[in-house]
Amino acid sequence: MKRICIFLSLTALVPILNGCIQTKHEVDVKPIEVKPMHITIDLNIKIQEELKEKFAKSDKIAEEISDEEAARALDQYLSETGKEQQ
């Protein structure tokens, strides 16, 4: 019987002590400032290489065409579009 009384008093003491010991947690939530991010990427080299390749092909084709063929092609184009050569 004595053991039961000690056990009950200890089990009753735990909630009482737990009620006396209080902890309080506070979390400060501050607003986050979001700023725009600016990124600059230099693509000049890639574009320059692509332009070199494009104009290299055009230059190669232009070297293969003679002046007479170019003049005939221009006359044909102008006659089809209805414009006269100036």
Stockholm file with secondary structure:
# STOCKHOLM 1.0

chainA/1-86         MKRICIFLSLTALVPILNGCIQTKHEVDVKPIEVKPMHITIDLNIKIQEELKEKFAKSDKIAEEISDEEAARALDQYLSETGKEQQ
#=GR chainA/1-86 SS CHHHHHHHHHHHHHHHHHHHSCCCCCCCCCCCCCCCCCCCCCCHHHHHHHHHHHHHHHHHHHHHSCHHHHHHHHHHHHHHHTCCCC
#=GC SS_cons        CHHHHHHHHHHHHHHHHHHHSCCCCCCCCCCCCCCCCCCCCCCHHHHHHHHHHHHHHHHHHHHHSCHHHHHHHHHHHHHHHTCCCC
//
